[in-house]
Amino acid sequence: MIPSGNSKANIDRFLGYQDEYDRYRPEAPPLVIELLSNYLGRRPSLVADIGCGTGLSTFLWKDAAEAVTGVEPNLDMLSKAQEKLRLLDAGAEVVSFVQGYSNQLPFETESVDIITCSQSFHWMDPGSTLQEIARCLRPGGVFAAYDCDWPLVLWPAIEARYNRLIATSDALLAELQPGADQARKWDKEGHLGRIKASGLFSFAREVVFHNTESCDAQRYIGLALSQGGIQSLLKLSPASLEQDIAEFSAEVKNYFRGRTLQVLISYRMRIGVK
């Protein structure tokens, strides 16, 4: 049973492409540890990563906290995270994953030092989620919702082509998918305002930072195709984006010309300190 305040459509949006998601999406950068541990003022005992997906933002903490737990409602994404944990050579005893929901967390009151939502807070009901986060955080504990900007910085024509591909897929999905099956997301630009308006945090601010990662044409294309809207549309109508994807892929491959480049990834982190 999905707890009240959670959307089955939002959870189901991420079914069936956990391998592609994990292969192409960026891992959380190490600067996240530095920023949040500094705001906490010490090494965290327990970190909770909510909406953790395949663990791209969870394993980051295996050497930087006494324990870290990833919480994820989608069983496909969760199974991938657990598969990666089984293959982990060092630090596995620190990391755990559980199925759970952002407004019904499996933690004791005031037991968690840092709670993160990486690329996930916009899929959660903000009111009930922030209440639950505040319940779980120790006094002085830190909440951070952070996201990277799409598309990744590359070249104007390709970025414009990416944006058209996303817009086309969203429009087609709105036509083809019944209203009850459509996912709902909250605008990321409103995260900080909602954190402040909750009255649950003594301090809140936004931090902007950047990271670079290696990227080739296959990864840049894979990042686009790992977006939930495109994946949802491909399940409903596999041929509907065929031409658009082919044109986008050709342009990306022509730009990279077999090269692997260092690509800039921009992040926006909204922080609340209890």
C-alpha positions as CSV (number, residue, x, y, z in Angstrom):
1,M,0.0,0.0,0.0
2,I,1.4,3.4,-1.0
3,P,1.1,5.9,1.8
4,S,-1.2,8.9,1.3
5,G,0.6,11.8,-0.3
6,N,2.5,9.6,-2.7
7,S,1.8,9.3,-6.4
8,K,1.8,5.8,-8.0
9,A,2.3,7.5,-11.4
10,N,5.4,9.2,-10.1
11,I,6.8,5.9,-8.8
12,D,5.9,3.9,-11.9
13,R,7.5,6.5,-14.2
14,F,10.9,4.9,-13.3
15,L,10.0,1.3,-14.0
16,G,12.0,-0.8,-16.4
17,Y,15.1,1.3,-17.3
18,Q,17.2,1.1,-14.2
19,D,20.3,-0.2,-16.1
20,E,20.3,2.7,-18.6
21,Y,19.6,5.2,-15.8
22,D,22.5,3.9,-13.8
23,R,24.9,3.7,-16.8
24,Y,24.4,7.2,-18.1
25,R,23.3,9.5,-15.2
26,P,26.0,11.3,-13.3
27,E,27.1,10.2,-9.8
28,A,26.8,12.8,-7.1
29,P,30.1,14.8,-6.9
30,P,32.3,14.6,-3.8
31,L,31.7,18.3,-3.2
32,V,28.3,17.3,-1.8
33,I,30.1,15.7,1.1
34,E,32.2,18.7,1.8
35,L,29.3,21.2,1.7
36,L,26.9,19.2,3.9
37,S,29.4,17.9,6.4
38,N,30.7,21.5,6.8
39,Y,27.1,22.7,7.5
40,L,26.6,19.9,10.0
41,G,29.9,20.8,11.6
42,R,31.2,17.2,12.0
43,R,31.4,13.8,10.3
44,P,27.8,12.5,10.1
45,S,26.7,9.3,12.0
46,L,23.7,8.6,9.8
47,V,22.9,9.9,6.3
48,A,19.6,9.2,4.6
49,D,19.4,9.5,0.8
50,I,15.7,9.7,-0.2
51,G,14.5,8.9,-3.6
52,C,17.9,7.3,-4.1
53,G,17.2,5.5,-7.3
54,T,20.1,3.2,-8.2
55,G,22.3,4.7,-5.5
56,L,24.2,7.2,-7.6
57,S,24.0,9.7,-4.7
58,T,24.1,7.1,-1.9
59,F,27.5,5.3,-2.3
60,L,29.1,8.7,-2.3
61,W,28.9,8.6,1.6
62,K,30.3,5.1,2.2
63,D,33.7,6.6,3.4
64,A,32.3,9.8,4.8
65,A,29.6,8.7,7.3
66,E,29.3,6.0,9.9
67,A,26.2,4.7,8.1
68,V,24.1,5.7,5.0
69,T,20.7,4.4,4.0
70,G,19.1,4.9,0.6
71,V,15.3,5.0,0.6
72,E,13.6,4.3,-2.7
73,P,9.9,3.4,-3.6
74,N,10.5,2.0,-7.1
75,L,11.5,-1.7,-6.9
76,D,13.3,-1.7,-10.2
77,M,15.6,1.2,-9.2
78,L,16.0,-0.3,-5.7
79,S,17.0,-3.7,-7.1
80,K,19.8,-2.1,-9.1
81,A,21.1,-0.3,-6.0
82,Q,21.0,-3.5,-4.1
83,E,22.8,-5.3,-6.9
84,K,25.6,-2.7,-6.8
85,L,25.8,-3.1,-3.1
86,R,26.4,-6.8,-3.4
87,L,29.3,-6.2,-5.7
88,L,30.9,-3.6,-3.5
89,D,34.3,-4.6,-2.2
90,A,34.9,-2.1,0.5
91,G,32.5,-0.1,2.6
92,A,29.5,-2.4,2.1
93,E,28.8,-2.7,5.8
94,V,28.2,1.1,6.0
95,V,25.6,1.2,3.2
96,S,22.0,-0.1,3.2
97,F,18.9,0.3,0.9
98,V,15.3,0.0,1.8
99,Q,12.0,0.4,0.0
100,G,10.2,3.4,1.5
101,Y,8.5,6.7,0.9
102,S,9.6,10.3,1.5
103,N,6.8,11.1,3.9
104,Q,7.0,7.8,5.9
105,L,10.7,7.3,6.5
106,P,12.0,4.2,8.5
107,F,14.0,6.3,11.0
108,E,13.6,7.2,14.6
109,T,12.7,10.8,15.5
110,E,15.8,13.0,15.7
111,S,18.1,10.2,14.6
112,V,19.5,11.4,11.2
113,D,22.3,13.9,10.7
114,I,22.0,14.6,7.0
115,I,19.1,13.9,4.6
116,T,19.5,14.3,0.8
117,C,17.3,14.2,-2.2
118,S,19.3,14.1,-5.4
119,Q,17.3,14.6,-8.6
120,S,14.2,13.5,-6.6
121,F,12.6,16.1,-4.4
122,H,10.5,17.5,-7.3
123,W,8.7,14.1,-7.4
124,M,7.6,14.2,-3.7
125,D,4.8,16.0,-2.0
126,P,6.8,18.8,-0.5
127,G,4.6,19.5,2.6
128,S,4.4,16.1,4.1
129,T,7.9,15.2,3.0
130,L,9.4,18.3,4.7
131,Q,7.4,17.5,7.9
132,E,8.9,13.9,7.9
133,I,12.4,15.1,7.1
134,A,12.2,17.6,10.0
135,R,11.0,14.8,12.3
136,C,13.9,12.5,11.4
137,L,16.7,15.2,11.6
138,R,18.6,15.8,14.8
139,P,18.7,19.4,15.9
140,G,21.3,21.1,13.7
141,G,20.8,18.4,11.1
142,V,21.0,19.3,7.4
143,F,18.5,18.7,4.5
144,A,19.6,19.2,1.0
145,A,17.7,18.8,-2.3
146,Y,20.1,19.1,-5.2
147,D,19.7,18.7,-9.0
148,C,21.9,19.1,-12.0
149,D,20.8,21.2,-15.0
150,W,19.7,19.5,-18.2
151,P,21.0,19.4,-20.8
152,L,24.7,19.1,-19.9
153,V,26.8,22.0,-21.2
154,L,28.1,21.2,-24.7
155,W,27.1,23.2,-27.8
156,P,24.2,25.5,-28.5
157,A,22.7,23.6,-31.5
158,I,22.8,20.3,-29.6
159,E,21.4,21.7,-26.4
160,A,18.6,23.3,-28.4
161,R,18.0,20.0,-30.2
162,Y,17.9,18.2,-26.7
163,N,15.3,20.7,-25.5
164,R,13.1,20.2,-28.5
165,L,13.3,16.4,-28.0
166,I,12.2,16.7,-24.4
167,A,9.4,19.2,-25.4
168,T,8.2,16.9,-28.2
169,S,8.1,13.9,-25.9
170,D,6.3,15.7,-23.2
171,A,3.6,17.0,-25.6
172,L,3.1,13.5,-27.1
173,L,3.0,11.9,-23.7
174,A,0.3,14.4,-22.6
175,E,-1.8,13.4,-25.6
176,L,-1.3,9.6,-25.3
177,Q,-1.3,9.0,-21.5
178,P,-4.5,9.0,-19.5
179,G,-4.7,11.8,-17.0
180,A,-4.7,9.4,-14.1
181,D,-1.4,7.8,-15.3
182,Q,0.4,11.1,-15.7
183,A,3.2,11.9,-13.3
184,R,3.2,15.2,-11.4
185,K,6.3,17.1,-10.5
186,W,6.9,20.3,-8.5
187,D,9.0,23.0,-10.0
188,K,12.6,22.9,-8.8
189,E,12.9,26.6,-8.7
190,G,10.3,26.6,-5.8
191,H,12.3,24.2,-3.6
192,L,14.0,26.9,-1.5
193,G,10.8,28.9,-1.1
194,R,9.0,25.8,0.2
195,I,11.8,24.9,2.6
196,K,11.7,28.4,4.0
197,A,7.9,28.6,4.1
198,S,7.6,25.3,6.0
199,G,9.0,27.0,9.1
200,L,10.8,23.8,10.0
201,F,14.3,25.0,9.5
202,S,16.4,27.7,11.3
203,F,18.4,28.5,8.2
204,A,18.0,28.0,4.4
205,R,19.9,28.9,1.3
206,E,20.8,27.9,-2.2
207,V,24.3,26.9,-3.2
208,V,25.3,26.6,-6.9
209,F,28.4,24.6,-7.9
210,H,29.8,22.7,-10.9
211,N,31.5,19.4,-11.6
212,T,33.1,17.9,-14.8
213,E,32.8,14.4,-16.0
214,S,34.0,12.4,-19.0
215,C,31.4,12.1,-21.7
216,D,31.3,10.6,-25.2
217,A,28.5,10.6,-27.7
218,Q,27.0,7.4,-26.4
219,R,26.7,8.8,-22.9
220,Y,25.3,12.2,-24.0
221,I,22.6,10.4,-26.0
222,G,22.0,8.0,-23.2
223,L,21.5,10.8,-20.8
224,A,18.8,12.2,-23.0
225,L,17.1,8.9,-23.4
226,S,17.2,8.2,-19.6
227,Q,14.8,11.1,-19.0
228,G,11.5,9.8,-17.5
229,G,9.3,11.5,-20.0
230,I,11.0,9.9,-23.0
231,Q,11.1,6.5,-21.3
232,S,7.3,6.8,-20.5
233,L,6.6,7.7,-24.1
234,L,8.7,4.9,-25.6
235,K,6.7,2.4,-23.5
236,L,3.4,3.7,-25.0
237,S,4.5,4.4,-28.5
238,P,8.0,3.2,-29.4
239,A,7.9,4.6,-32.9
240,S,6.7,8.1,-32.1
241,L,10.1,9.6,-31.3
242,E,12.1,7.5,-33.7
243,Q,12.9,10.3,-36.2
244,D,13.6,12.9,-33.4
245,I,15.9,10.5,-31.6
246,A,17.7,9.7,-34.8
247,E,18.3,13.3,-35.7
248,F,19.4,14.2,-32.1
249,S,21.8,11.2,-32.1
250,A,23.3,12.0,-35.4
251,E,24.0,15.6,-34.4
252,V,25.6,14.5,-31.1
253,K,27.8,11.9,-32.9
254,N,28.9,14.5,-35.5
255,Y,30.0,16.9,-32.7
256,F,31.9,14.3,-30.6
257,R,33.5,12.6,-33.7
258,G,34.6,9.7,-31.5
259,R,36.1,11.9,-28.8
260,T,35.6,11.7,-25.1
261,L,35.3,15.2,-23.6
262,Q,35.2,16.7,-20.2
263,V,31.7,18.1,-19.9
264,L,30.5,20.7,-17.3
265,I,27.6,19.7,-15.0
266,S,26.0,22.5,-13.1
267,Y,24.2,21.8,-9.8
268,R,21.7,23.7,-7.7
269,M,21.4,22.7,-4.1
270,R,18.7,24.0,-1.7
271,I,19.7,23.5,1.9
272,G,17.7,23.6,5.1
273,V,19.3,23.4,8.6
274,K,17.0,22.3,11.4
